[in-house]
């Protein structure tokens, strides 16, 4: 959204989407969100120099000033709230001179967030708790503009016009069109060359078959063996394509979150203790239940269903397992066909990018590779496991998976802990 002041030509962009990735990863996010304008900054840390910090927006924000970035350059820690209209508020949260992203917000960044009074208040409360837990002086960080002071009385009220217009170094944070990198053009040229090469190859094979009819039987057999090898490679890539289509990571996580929307923590006196989701059966969820003080053997039949559903009760009559089917859930579809070059020519390998991302977010996720990676026809396959303690972390993981189109998920397991869910994802990544 755009923020304007009377009598001032400048416009300020708020509610931008922030991300950290290399240039190709950022371009993937732009492609999926259709946000091609923004501010791109270098990261001054002892990590890969290829990583960039970017704040993205659409074309309507062109030449506006990214206000959250500007405030991050000026303030070490800040929680600022501004009322933009009767129902719309903007929260800017800065932690250690960076725009905060400590809680997952759908299609937005928590530290540069535009929403209702309720949603903004919830984000601010999470930020205050994190600041306090890390020894940051929360009260000294709280500011509210003159329009929001009544709604947030414990915040220090400020003159927002004077506060914003006195900020310096605006040129660094002007929103501009982000020109695609040369890598994208190189990949396109490589794809065109591959298509031409395949066309020439098919024509050559056809000519060879015509000539082979005149050759000795031994030559015919040699040609037949060569064709079998080619077909084996085609079948191998077709299998990978099918696997990615059915079990691509971001779609699987979104589907299981849609299914969980229908699941309460208790039903008919039976408590939900764990749930297992298999990507092969996208509309089925297996539940493990524990009987509470109000549960009975008869009520088990109706637990988590309006009609009796048979399940399996343990020998102690206090635990049980049920399998639920959700035919009304609309499933997220995977990507279209990925060119062979997209699986064999990724530099760096997708598994290396995944490891780098997990190392940067090791406080949020626990990550491990399972066994040694395998290689066939130039494609590396690596099995992995990712886990988290909170359900919102899985939502954050879903957003990150948009940058990994060749990552697949086989299963997701959930365990209920104090009205929240820990989770474990197992899958494979192709690169």
N, C-alpha and C positions, 0 to 999 in steps of 0.2 A: 504494500500500500504506500501511498505518497502522503507526506506530511508537508503542509504549506503554512506560511505565516503571512498575514496581511502586510502589504507593502514591501515584501521581500521576494525577489525573482527566484531565488534558489528554492529547490525542492529536495526533500529528504526522503530516502527510501527506508521503510521499516518493514519488518516481517519477512526478511530475506531468508533463503535457505542456505545453510552453511555446510561445508563438507571439506574433508582432508583426503587427498588421493593424488596419484600422479596424473599427468595430463590426459592420458587415455582413459583412466578411470573417471575423471571429471567429465570428459566428453560423453561417456556412457550415461552418467547421471543426467546430463543436459538432454541427451536423446530421449531418455525415459520420462523426464519431467517437462520437456519442451521449454526449458528456461535457458535462453542463449545469451543473456546479458548478465553482467555482474562485475565483481571486483576480485582480482586474483592477486594473492600476496605470497611472498616467500616465507618459509618457516625457519626461524633462527634457532634451530636445535641441532644437536649432533646426531642427526639421522640422515637418511638418503636425501641427497640434494634434489631428487626428482619430485619429491612430494610438494604439493602446493596447498594453501588454504584459500578457499573460494567462497564467496557469497553470491548466490544466484537469484535472478529475477527475470521477469518477462520484458518485452520491448517497451511497455509503458513506463518503465523506470529508467530509460536511457537518459544519461547526463544528470540524474539525481545523485545526491550524496548519501552513501551508506552510513546511516547515523550510528548503528551499533558498532561498526568497525572504528568509526571516529572516536566514540566513547572508550572503546577498548584500548586505543592508543594513549588515552589521557588518564584513565582511572585503573588502578590495580584491582579493586573489588567494588562492585556497584550493583545495587538492585533498584532500578528506576521504573516507575509506572506512570503512564500518561493516558488520560481518557480522550479518545479521538472523537467519539460521538456518544449519544445516550447509552448505547449498548456495546460499543466496541472500545477495547482497551489495548494498549501496547505495553509489554513488559520487556525491559532491556536488562539482562543479567550478565555482569562481567566478573570473571574469576581469574585472578592472576594475569590480568591484561589480555584475556581471551574471552570470546563470546562463549557462554556456558552451554553445554549440551548434555548435562547430567541426567536428564530424564527424557524418555522417548515421547515425542509429540508427532502424530501422523502428519506427513507432508509438510513439516515445519521444523524449526530449530527452537529449543526451549529458551535460549538466551536472547532471541530476537523474535518474540512471539506476539501475534495479534489474535485476539479472541474475545470471548465474553468475559464478564466480570468473574463468573464462577471458574472458568478454565484458567484465566490469568492468575486468580488467587491460588488455585491448586498448584500451579507451576512455581509461584513465588514461595509457597510454604515448603515445598521440597528443596528449593534452593537455600532457604534460610536454615533448614535442618542440616544440609551439607556444609554450609559455611560454619555453623556453630560447631559441628563435629570435628572440623579441621582447625579450630581455634581462630577463625576470622571474626572480627568484631562486626556482628550482624547489624546492630543498631546504627553504627557509624556508616554503614553502606546503604541505608534505606533513604531514598529520595522519592518524592511525588510532585508532580507538576501542579500548578494552580487549579487545573480542571479536575484532578483526581484526589485532592487533599481530603475532601469530605468522605470519600469511599475508603481511604487508607489513612486514618487519623494518626496512627503510630509512626508514619513516615514523615521525614522532614520536608516541608513544603518549600518549593522553589519557584522563581519566575522562569518558566520554561523558555520563553523567547530569548531572554538574556543568557540563560544557561547554554542554549544551542548556538546562538549566533557568535559567541565569543570563542568558540572552538577553532583551532588552527589546523594546518596540514590537510585541508579539505581535498586538494587535488589527488592525493593518494587514494582517496575513497570514492572517486567519481565512477558511477556505473557506466560501463561501455559494452559494446558488442564484443564477445569473446571469439576471436577468429579461430576456426578449427586448426589443429596442428598439421604439420606436413605428414605426420605418421598416417593420418586418416587417408590422405591422398595416395601415399605409398601403398597402403593396403588395398585401396581400390584398384590401383594399377596392377598390383600383384594378382588380384582376383581376376581382372580382365585377361592377364597373361595366362593364368591357369585355365580359364575357359577356352582360350585359343589353343593352348597346348592339348587340352582334352579333346577338342574338336579334331585337331590334326592327328592325335593318337588314335581316335576311333576310325578315322578314314584310313590310317595306315594299317590297323588291324584288319579292316575289311578287305583291303588289297592283298594282305598277306594270306587271308583265307582263300581268295581266288587262286593265288599262286600255289598254295599248299596242295590243292587237288591233283597237281601234276607231279608232286614230289613223292619220294619213297615213303612207305608206311612209317618208318622210324621218324621222319621229319613231321609227319602228321601227328604222331603221338607226342612228340616234343612240344608242338604247338598246343595240343590239348592240355598238357600239363601247365603250360604258361597261362592259358586261359583260366584254368582252375585257380591258380594263384591270384590272378586279377579279381576273379569273382569272390574269392575268400576275403580279399581286402575290402571289396564293395560291401559284402555282407557284414563285415566287422564295423565299418563306419555306419551302416544302416542300423545296426544294433545300438550303437552309441547314440545316434540321433533319436531313436525311439525311447531310450532310457532318459535322455535329457528332456524330451517332450513330456513324458509322464511324471518325472520326478525332479524337475528343475527346482533348485532350492527355494527361491523367493515365493514360487507358487505353492509349494508344499506347506511352508510355514503359514502363508495367508489362509490356505484351506483349513489347516488344523485350528487356527485361531477362530475362523468362522464357525467351525463345529463346536469349539469350547463355549461360544456365546450361548449355546442351548443347554449347557450343563451347570446346574447349581451345585453347591458344596454339600447339600443334604437333600434327601428325598425319601419320604415315607419312613423316617426313622433310621435310615441307612446313610452313613457318612462316606463321602468320596475320599479315598486315601491315595489312589494313583490312577493314571490313565496311560494307555499305550496306543500309539497311532502308527499304522503301517502305510507308507505311501502307495503301495500296490493296491490297497483298498481305501481309496481316498474319502469315501463317505461312511466309513465304519470306525468306531472308537470302542476299545476294550477298557472297561472300568473295573477297578478293584474296590470293593465296598467293605465297610466295617459297621457292625450293628451298634447303634446308640441305645440309650435307656428306653427309647420309644419304639424301637424297631422290633418286628416280629417276623416269623418265618413266612406268614401270609403276606405281610406288607412288602417283603422282598420281591414278590412277583410284580408289584406295581411301582417299585422304586425306579425313578427316571423314565417312566412311561405311563401313558393314560390307559393302556391296555396291558394285560399280563404278558410279560416277556420272561421266558424260562432262562435261568442262568445256572450257575454252579455254586452251591453253598459248601463251605468247608466243614470238616468233621466236627469242629467245635461249635458249629451253628452261629458263629460270631463274625465270620468273614464270607465274602462271596465275590463272584466274577460275573459281569454282564457284558454282552456285546450289543452296542446300539448302532442302528443304521439311520442316516440322515439323508433321505432322498430329496428333500426340498432345498438342500444347500447347493448354491451355484459355485462350481469349481473354477478356480483361476487357471487359465491355460498357459502352457509353456511357450517359449520363443519359437519362431519359425525355424526353418532348416538352417543349420550352421555350416558354412563352407568348410571343406576339409582343411584349408589353410588356417581357419580359425581354431582348429584343434592341434595342428602340428607346427605352426609358425609363431605361436605366442612368445614374445620376448619382452619382459621376463616370463617364465612359466607361471601359469595361474596358481599353482601350488605355492610358489615363492611369494606371490602377491598376497595370497591368503595368510601365509605365515606372518608376513610383515604387518598386515592389518591386525591380526590377533595380538602380536607383540605390542602394538600401539594401544590396544584396548584390553591389556591383560588384567586390569582391575575389574572389568565388566564380565569377561568371558574366561573360561578355562578351556584350553585348546590342546589337542594332542593328535599327532599322526599315528595311525595304526599299521604297524608293519612297514615293510619296504615298498616303495612305489614300483609299479610295473610299467613296461614299455612295449608297445606293439604298433607297427606301421607308423612310427614317429609320434605316437600319442602316449603321453605319460598318464598313468592312473594312480591316484593316491587316496587311500582311505583315511578318514579323519573322524574326530569326535569333539564336539563343542558342548559345553554345559554352562548353566547360569543358575543363580539362586532366586531370581525374581522374574515374573512373567513379563514385565515391561522390558527386560533385557532381551527377551525373545523377539519382541516387537522391534527393538533397535537392530537386532541381528537380521530381521527380515528386510529392513531398509538397506542394510549393507550388502545383502545378497544380490541386489539389482546390479551391482558392479561385477558379479561373477556368474555370467550366463552359462558356464559349463560346469557349475557345481550342482550336484544332485544329492537328495536326501532320501535315505531308506526308511528311517524310523525316528520318531520323537517320543520320548518317555517323560511323563510328568509325575511329580510327587507333591501332595498337598502339605504345606507347612505354614501354620498360623495364618490362615486365610489368604495365602499366596501359594504359588507353585514354583518349585525348582524344576529344571528341565534338562534333558540330555538329547542331543541330536547326533545321529550317526549317518555318514554318507560318503560320497566319493567326489573327487574333482578331476576333470579331464583337462589336459593341457599339452 
